[in-house]
Amino acid sequence: MPVNVLFSARPELWPIYRPLIEGYLSDMGVTFDLSNAFAPEEVDYVVYAPNGGLHDFTPFTRLKAVLSLWAGVESIADNPTLTAPLARMVDHGLTQGMTEWVVGHVLRYHLGMDAHIHGLKGDWRQDVPPLASQRQVTILGLGALGEAAARALTALGFQVTGWSRSPKDLPGITCLHGPEGLDQALSGAEILVLLLPSTAATENTLNAQTLSRLPRGARIINPGRGPLIDDDALLAALDSGQVGHATLDVFRIEPLPRDHPYWAHPNVTVTPHIASETRPETAAQVICENIRRGESSELFLHLVDRILGY
């Protein structure tokens, strides 16, 4: 009997993902039917994005798992109608994209590239940056994305400190955790990268109090989640010089409103949520591999049981 796979995401993604999922499942030897219009009671697996319009899982009486196309699952993890396992997207393409973006902006700050990009205006000023081994980079959040970025920066020679909710042990990385660990992590962060999930516990992780603990002139990079930052507190810290510059890829409201102060602030770089995107070719392969595991009774490697690790 074939397994029925429902694709529930934005309609324009259906013609992109359909041939990829069909091809991978066929190559894996899985007998399946794939549709974007199954009756709920006929569905075994849902390929899911929160913007696909599906919110009530109650009618899905034989559902085996929901396979998210997004790395972040905070918008569904607490859905009381979802009782089947939920697998978040852990895709090497997504991880690679995030790592490249983070490393690029860390190097931009480390090397002082903005001064040359914007022009020295005839001033032959030879400001030589320190070596990476003399630069402290702190990453808040050591999940899959945070760990990958930390390893890449360590490989370049940076002093990397990582902070997480629970203890971690990563070679070559100073790992801190808990409230006291957060204070220590912030106090040495010349460049601070935010890769925490968005939860009630992480909202406004950067606020007036925590921003004051950073070294004066620290740089902030946020490709994680918009609600991690108290926007008013960050703007005040930028105006006072406590924070030297911020590169922000995610925001509480997206697209970022045209009249938002971030657009015009001289010490803010706005990027339009491009730090890491799900690549259909690699994401479809991850989805299909999880279906294959489910049908062969193997454990999913990346199940989220209403607990977000960071």
TORKOL-4160 file (C-alpha; in steps of 0.2 Angstrom, whole numbers, padded with zeros to 4 digits, m for minus):
310
<pt num="1" X="0000" Y="0000" Z="0000"/>
<pt num="2" X="0008" Y="0017" Z="m0005"/>
<pt num="3" X="0011" Y="0030" Z="0008"/>
<pt num="4" X="0001" Y="0046" Z="0005"/>
<pt num="5" X="0012" Y="0062" Z="0006"/>
<pt num="6" X="0003" Y="0079" Z="0007"/>
<pt num="7" X="0012" Y="0094" Z="0002"/>
<pt num="8" X="0006" Y="0109" Z="0012"/>
<pt num="9" X="0016" Y="0125" Z="0008"/>
<pt num="10" X="0014" Y="0141" Z="m0003"/>
<pt num="11" X="0006" Y="0136" Z="m0020"/>
<pt num="12" X="0021" Y="0142" Z="m0030"/>
<pt num="13" X="0032" Y="0129" Z="m0022"/>
<pt num="14" X="0022" Y="0114" Z="m0028"/>
<pt num="15" X="0029" Y="0113" Z="m0045"/>
<pt num="16" X="0046" Y="0115" Z="m0039"/>
<pt num="17" X="0046" Y="0102" Z="m0025"/>
<pt num="18" X="0034" Y="0090" Z="m0034"/>
<pt num="19" X="0047" Y="0082" Z="m0046"/>
<pt num="20" X="0061" Y="0083" Z="m0033"/>
<pt num="21" X="0051" Y="0073" Z="m0020"/>
<pt num="22" X="0044" Y="0061" Z="m0033"/>
<pt num="23" X="0062" Y="0058" Z="m0039"/>
<pt num="24" X="0070" Y="0055" Z="m0022"/>
<pt num="25" X="0056" Y="0044" Z="m0016"/>
<pt num="26" X="0057" Y="0033" Z="m0032"/>
<pt num="27" X="0076" Y="0032" Z="m0030"/>
<pt num="28" X="0074" Y="0026" Z="m0012"/>
<pt num="29" X="0062" Y="0013" Z="m0017"/>
<pt num="30" X="0047" Y="0020" Z="m0007"/>
<pt num="31" X="0030" Y="0017" Z="m0014"/>
<pt num="32" X="0020" Y="0033" Z="m0013"/>
<pt num="33" X="0007" Y="0045" Z="m0019"/>
<pt num="34" X="0011" Y="0063" Z="m0018"/>
<pt num="35" X="m0003" Y="0077" Z="m0019"/>
<pt num="36" X="m0007" Y="0094" Z="m0013"/>
<pt num="37" X="m0025" Y="0090" Z="m0011"/>
<pt num="38" X="m0027" Y="0073" Z="m0001"/>
<pt num="39" X="m0042" Y="0071" Z="0011"/>
<pt num="40" X="m0035" Y="0073" Z="0029"/>
<pt num="41" X="m0040" Y="0056" Z="0034"/>
<pt num="42" X="m0029" Y="0048" Z="0020"/>
<pt num="43" X="m0013" Y="0057" Z="0024"/>
<pt num="44" X="0002" Y="0048" Z="0031"/>
<pt num="45" X="0015" Y="0062" Z="0030"/>
<pt num="46" X="0013" Y="0081" Z="0028"/>
<pt num="47" X="0027" Y="0091" Z="0020"/>
<pt num="48" X="0024" Y="0107" Z="0029"/>
<pt num="49" X="0027" Y="0126" Z="0029"/>
<pt num="50" X="0017" Y="0137" Z="0041"/>
<pt num="51" X="0012" Y="0149" Z="0027"/>
<pt num="52" X="0004" Y="0135" Z="0018"/>
<pt num="53" X="m0013" Y="0138" Z="0027"/>
<pt num="54" X="m0014" Y="0121" Z="0037"/>
<pt num="55" X="m0016" Y="0124" Z="0056"/>
<pt num="56" X="m0028" Y="0111" Z="0062"/>
<pt num="57" X="m0021" Y="0093" Z="0062"/>
<pt num="58" X="m0036" Y="0086" Z="0071"/>
<pt num="59" X="m0044" Y="0078" Z="0055"/>
<pt num="60" X="m0027" Y="0069" Z="0051"/>
<pt num="61" X="m0031" Y="0053" Z="0060"/>
<pt num="62" X="m0018" Y="0042" Z="0052"/>
<pt num="63" X="m0004" Y="0055" Z="0052"/>
<pt num="64" X="0013" Y="0048" Z="0055"/>
<pt num="65" X="0024" Y="0064" Z="0055"/>
<pt num="66" X="0024" Y="0082" Z="0050"/>
<pt num="67" X="0040" Y="0086" Z="0040"/>
<pt num="68" X="0044" Y="0104" Z="0041"/>
<pt num="69" X="0052" Y="0114" Z="0027"/>
<pt num="70" X="0058" Y="0127" Z="0039"/>
<pt num="71" X="0072" Y="0126" Z="0052"/>
<pt num="72" X="0062" Y="0136" Z="0064"/>
<pt num="73" X="0047" Y="0127" Z="0071"/>
<pt num="74" X="0041" Y="0139" Z="0085"/>
<pt num="75" X="0025" Y="0143" Z="0075"/>
<pt num="76" X="0019" Y="0125" Z="0075"/>
<pt num="77" X="0028" Y="0116" Z="0090"/>
<pt num="78" X="0015" Y="0122" Z="0102"/>
<pt num="79" X="0000" Y="0118" Z="0091"/>
<pt num="80" X="m0012" Y="0108" Z="0102"/>
<pt num="81" X="m0019" Y="0099" Z="0087"/>
<pt num="82" X="m0003" Y="0092" Z="0082"/>
<pt num="83" X="0000" Y="0075" Z="0091"/>
<pt num="84" X="0011" Y="0067" Z="0078"/>
<pt num="85" X="0030" Y="0068" Z="0078"/>
<pt num="86" X="0037" Y="0084" Z="0070"/>
<pt num="87" X="0053" Y="0084" Z="0061"/>
<pt num="88" X="0062" Y="0101" Z="0058"/>
<pt num="89" X="0072" Y="0105" Z="0043"/>
<pt num="90" X="0090" Y="0101" Z="0046"/>
<pt num="91" X="0098" Y="0103" Z="0029"/>
<pt num="92" X="0116" Y="0104" Z="0024"/>
<pt num="93" X="0112" Y="0117" Z="0011"/>
<pt num="94" X="0103" Y="0128" Z="0024"/>
<pt num="95" X="0117" Y="0126" Z="0036"/>
<pt num="96" X="0130" Y="0130" Z="0023"/>
<pt num="97" X="0121" Y="0145" Z="0018"/>
<pt num="98" X="0120" Y="0152" Z="0035"/>
<pt num="99" X="0138" Y="0148" Z="0039"/>
<pt num="100" X="0144" Y="0157" Z="0024"/>
<pt num="101" X="0133" Y="0173" Z="0028"/>
<pt num="102" X="0139" Y="0173" Z="0046"/>
<pt num="103" X="0157" Y="0171" Z="0042"/>
<pt num="104" X="0156" Y="0184" Z="0028"/>
<pt num="105" X="0149" Y="0197" Z="0040"/>
<pt num="106" X="0161" Y="0193" Z="0054"/>
<pt num="107" X="0176" Y="0195" Z="0042"/>
<pt num="108" X="0168" Y="0211" Z="0036"/>
<pt num="109" X="0168" Y="0218" Z="0054"/>
<pt num="110" X="0185" Y="0210" Z="0059"/>
<pt num="111" X="0194" Y="0217" Z="0044"/>
<pt num="112" X="0185" Y="0234" Z="0044"/>
<pt num="113" X="0180" Y="0233" Z="0026"/>
<pt num="114" X="0166" Y="0246" Z="0027"/>
<pt num="115" X="0179" Y="0260" Z="0029"/>
<pt num="116" X="0187" Y="0255" Z="0012"/>
<pt num="117" X="0170" Y="0251" Z="0003"/>
<pt num="118" X="0163" Y="0268" Z="0008"/>
<pt num="119" X="0179" Y="0276" Z="0003"/>
<pt num="120" X="0193" Y="0284" Z="0014"/>
<pt num="121" X="0190" Y="0301" Z="0005"/>
<pt num="122" X="0209" Y="0304" Z="0001"/>
<pt num="123" X="0214" Y="0300" Z="0019"/>
<pt num="124" X="0228" Y="0287" Z="0017"/>
<pt num="125" X="0224" Y="0279" Z="0034"/>
<pt num="126" X="0232" Y="0262" Z="0037"/>
<pt num="127" X="0222" Y="0254" Z="0050"/>
<pt num="128" X="0228" Y="0236" Z="0051"/>
<pt num="129" X="0216" Y="0224" Z="0059"/>
<pt num="130" X="0222" Y="0211" Z="0072"/>
<pt num="131" X="0224" Y="0193" Z="0067"/>
<pt num="132" X="0208" Y="0182" Z="0070"/>
<pt num="133" X="0217" Y="0174" Z="0085"/>
<pt num="134" X="0216" Y="0191" Z="0094"/>
<pt num="135" X="0197" Y="0194" Z="0090"/>
<pt num="136" X="0183" Y="0187" Z="0101"/>
<pt num="137" X="0167" Y="0181" Z="0093"/>
<pt num="138" X="0153" Y="0176" Z="0103"/>
<pt num="139" X="0138" Y="0165" Z="0096"/>
<pt num="140" X="0122" Y="0165" Z="0106"/>
<pt num="141" X="0114" Y="0148" Z="0101"/>
<pt num="142" X="0123" Y="0132" Z="0098"/>
<pt num="143" X="0110" Y="0122" Z="0089"/>
<pt num="144" X="0115" Y="0115" Z="0072"/>
<pt num="145" X="0117" Y="0132" Z="0064"/>
<pt num="146" X="0126" Y="0140" Z="0078"/>
<pt num="147" X="0138" Y="0125" Z="0080"/>
<pt num="148" X="0142" Y="0125" Z="0061"/>
<pt num="149" X="0146" Y="0144" Z="0062"/>
<pt num="150" X="0156" Y="0142" Z="0077"/>
<pt num="151" X="0167" Y="0128" Z="0070"/>
<pt num="152" X="0170" Y="0138" Z="0054"/>
<pt num="153" X="0175" Y="0153" Z="0063"/>
<pt num="154" X="0186" Y="0143" Z="0074"/>
<pt num="155" X="0194" Y="0135" Z="0059"/>
<pt num="156" X="0199" Y="0153" Z="0054"/>
<pt num="157" X="0207" Y="0156" Z="0070"/>
<pt num="158" X="0195" Y="0167" Z="0079"/>
<pt num="159" X="0193" Y="0165" Z="0098"/>
<pt num="160" X="0175" Y="0158" Z="0098"/>
<pt num="161" X="0163" Y="0158" Z="0113"/>
<pt num="162" X="0146" Y="0150" Z="0112"/>
<pt num="163" X="0132" Y="0151" Z="0124"/>
<pt num="164" X="0117" Y="0139" Z="0125"/>
<pt num="165" X="0103" Y="0135" Z="0137"/>
<pt num="166" X="0110" Y="0118" Z="0142"/>
<pt num="167" X="0128" Y="0113" Z="0143"/>
<pt num="168" X="0138" Y="0109" Z="0127"/>
<pt num="169" X="0156" Y="0103" Z="0124"/>
<pt num="170" X="0163" Y="0108" Z="0107"/>
<pt num="171" X="0182" Y="0106" Z="0103"/>
<pt num="172" X="0191" Y="0123" Z="0102"/>
<pt num="173" X="0175" Y="0133" Z="0107"/>
<pt num="174" X="0173" Y="0140" Z="0124"/>
<pt num="175" X="0155" Y="0134" Z="0129"/>
<pt num="176" X="0145" Y="0143" Z="0142"/>
<pt num="177" X="0127" Y="0141" Z="0148"/>
<pt num="178" X="0114" Y="0148" Z="0160"/>
<pt num="179" X="0112" Y="0165" Z="0166"/>
<pt num="180" X="0129" Y="0167" Z="0173"/>
<pt num="181" X="0136" Y="0160" Z="0157"/>
<pt num="182" X="0127" Y="0173" Z="0147"/>
<pt num="183" X="0134" Y="0187" Z="0157"/>
<pt num="184" X="0152" Y="0180" Z="0153"/>
<pt num="185" X="0148" Y="0177" Z="0135"/>
<pt num="186" X="0142" Y="0195" Z="0132"/>
<pt num="187" X="0156" Y="0203" Z="0142"/>
<pt num="188" X="0169" Y="0197" Z="0130"/>
<pt num="189" X="0159" Y="0199" Z="0113"/>
<pt num="190" X="0168" Y="0210" Z="0101"/>
<pt num="191" X="0157" Y="0203" Z="0088"/>
<pt num="192" X="0141" Y="0195" Z="0094"/>
<pt num="193" X="0131" Y="0183" Z="0083"/>
<pt num="194" X="0113" Y="0179" Z="0087"/>
<pt num="195" X="0107" Y="0161" Z="0082"/>
<pt num="196" X="0094" Y="0157" Z="0095"/>
<pt num="197" X="0076" Y="0151" Z="0092"/>
<pt num="198" X="0062" Y="0163" Z="0095"/>
<pt num="199" X="0053" Y="0157" Z="0111"/>
<pt num="200" X="0046" Y="0166" Z="0126"/>
<pt num="201" X="0062" Y="0163" Z="0135"/>
<pt num="202" X="0073" Y="0171" Z="0121"/>
<pt num="203" X="0062" Y="0186" Z="0117"/>
<pt num="204" X="0072" Y="0202" Z="0120"/>
<pt num="205" X="0088" Y="0193" Z="0124"/>
<pt num="206" X="0097" Y="0209" Z="0119"/>
<pt num="207" X="0089" Y="0222" Z="0129"/>
<pt num="208" X="0095" Y="0238" Z="0138"/>
<pt num="209" X="0103" Y="0228" Z="0152"/>
<pt num="210" X="0111" Y="0215" Z="0141"/>
<pt num="211" X="0117" Y="0227" Z="0128"/>
<pt num="212" X="0126" Y="0237" Z="0142"/>
<pt num="213" X="0137" Y="0221" Z="0146"/>
<pt num="214" X="0145" Y="0221" Z="0129"/>
<pt num="215" X="0162" Y="0229" Z="0126"/>
<pt num="216" X="0159" Y="0247" Z="0120"/>
<pt num="217" X="0158" Y="0248" Z="0102"/>
<pt num="218" X="0153" Y="0229" Z="0099"/>
<pt num="219" X="0146" Y="0223" Z="0083"/>
<pt num="220" X="0130" Y="0213" Z="0082"/>
<pt num="221" X="0125" Y="0201" Z="0069"/>
<pt num="222" X="0107" Y="0194" Z="0069"/>
<pt num="223" X="0102" Y="0181" Z="0057"/>
<pt num="224" X="0092" Y="0171" Z="0070"/>
<pt num="225" X="0075" Y="0179" Z="0074"/>
<pt num="226" X="0069" Y="0197" Z="0075"/>
<pt num="227" X="0061" Y="0195" Z="0093"/>
<pt num="228" X="0078" Y="0191" Z="0100"/>
<pt num="229" X="0081" Y="0210" Z="0100"/>
<pt num="230" X="0072" Y="0224" Z="0109"/>
<pt num="231" X="0073" Y="0236" Z="0094"/>
<pt num="232" X="0071" Y="0252" Z="0105"/>
<pt num="233" X="0086" Y="0247" Z="0116"/>
<pt num="234" X="0097" Y="0243" Z="0101"/>
<pt num="235" X="0093" Y="0259" Z="0093"/>
<pt num="236" X="0098" Y="0268" Z="0109"/>
<pt num="237" X="0114" Y="0258" Z="0111"/>
<pt num="238" X="0118" Y="0262" Z="0093"/>
<pt num="239" X="0115" Y="0281" Z="0096"/>
<pt num="240" X="0126" Y="0281" Z="0112"/>
<pt num="241" X="0140" Y="0271" Z="0104"/>
<pt num="242" X="0138" Y="0257" Z="0116"/>
<pt num="243" X="0135" Y="0246" Z="0100"/>
<pt num="244" X="0146" Y="0251" Z="0085"/>
<pt num="245" X="0136" Y="0243" Z="0071"/>
<pt num="246" X="0122" Y="0230" Z="0069"/>
<pt num="247" X="0119" Y="0219" Z="0054"/>
<pt num="248" X="0101" Y="0213" Z="0054"/>
<pt num="249" X="0093" Y="0200" Z="0043"/>
<pt num="250" X="0077" Y="0196" Z="0053"/>
<pt num="251" X="0064" Y="0207" Z="0060"/>
<pt num="252" X="0048" Y="0207" Z="0071"/>
<pt num="253" X="0038" Y="0212" Z="0055"/>
<pt num="254" X="0044" Y="0207" Z="0038"/>
<pt num="255" X="0046" Y="0214" Z="0026"/>
<pt num="256" X="0053" Y="0228" Z="0037"/>
<pt num="257" X="0042" Y="0243" Z="0035"/>
<pt num="258" X="0049" Y="0257" Z="0024"/>
<pt num="259" X="0048" Y="0270" Z="0039"/>
<pt num="260" X="0057" Y="0259" Z="0051"/>
<pt num="261" X="0072" Y="0268" Z="0059"/>
<pt num="262" X="0084" Y="0254" Z="0055"/>
<pt num="263" X="0083" Y="0258" Z="0036"/>
<pt num="264" X="0090" Y="0276" Z="0039"/>
<pt num="265" X="0102" Y="0273" Z="0053"/>
<pt num="266" X="0120" Y="0275" Z="0048"/>
<pt num="267" X="0126" Y="0261" Z="0059"/>
<pt num="268" X="0114" Y="0248" Z="0054"/>
<pt num="269" X="0115" Y="0236" Z="0039"/>
<pt num="270" X="0098" Y="0228" Z="0034"/>
<pt num="271" X="0098" Y="0212" Z="0024"/>
<pt num="272" X="0081" Y="0206" Z="0018"/>
<pt num="273" X="0080" Y="0189" Z="0027"/>
<pt num="274" X="0093" Y="0180" Z="0015"/>
<pt num="275" X="0105" Y="0173" Z="0028"/>
<pt num="276" X="0099" Y="0156" Z="0025"/>
<pt num="277" X="0086" Y="0149" Z="0014"/>
<pt num="278" X="0079" Y="0132" Z="0012"/>
<pt num="279" X="0086" Y="0125" Z="m0005"/>
<pt num="280" X="0073" Y="0114" Z="m0013"/>
<pt num="281" X="0085" Y="0102" Z="m0020"/>
<pt num="282" X="0093" Y="0098" Z="m0004"/>
<pt num="283" X="0078" Y="0100" Z="0007"/>
<pt num="284" X="0068" Y="0088" Z="m0004"/>
<pt num="285" X="0081" Y="0075" Z="m0001"/>
<pt num="286" X="0080" Y="0078" Z="0018"/>
<pt num="287" X="0061" Y="0076" Z="0018"/>
<pt num="288" X="0062" Y="0060" Z="0008"/>
<pt num="289" X="0075" Y="0052" Z="0019"/>
<pt num="290" X="0064" Y="0055" Z="0034"/>
<pt num="291" X="0049" Y="0047" Z="0025"/>
<pt num="292" X="0061" Y="0032" Z="0021"/>
<pt num="293" X="0066" Y="0031" Z="0039"/>
<pt num="294" X="0048" Y="0032" Z="0045"/>
<pt num="295" X="0043" Y="0018" Z="0033"/>
<pt num="296" X="0058" Y="0007" Z="0038"/>
<pt num="297" X="0054" Y="0010" Z="0057"/>
<pt num="298" X="0071" Y="0019" Z="0059"/>
<pt num="299" X="0071" Y="0034" Z="0071"/>
<pt num="300" X="0071" Y="0051" Z="0063"/>
<pt num="301" X="0087" Y="0060" Z="0067"/>
<pt num="302" X="0080" Y="0077" Z="0069"/>
<pt num="303" X="0063" Y="0075" Z="0078"/>
<pt num="304" X="0057" Y="0090" Z="0088"/>
<pt num="305" X="0046" Y="0084" Z="0103"/>
<pt num="306" X="0040" Y="0102" Z="0108"/>
<pt num="307" X="0057" Y="0105" Z="0115"/>
<pt num="308" X="0068" Y="0117" Z="0105"/>
<pt num="309" X="0086" Y="0114" Z="0108"/>
<pt num="310" X="0098" Y="0129" Z="0108"/>
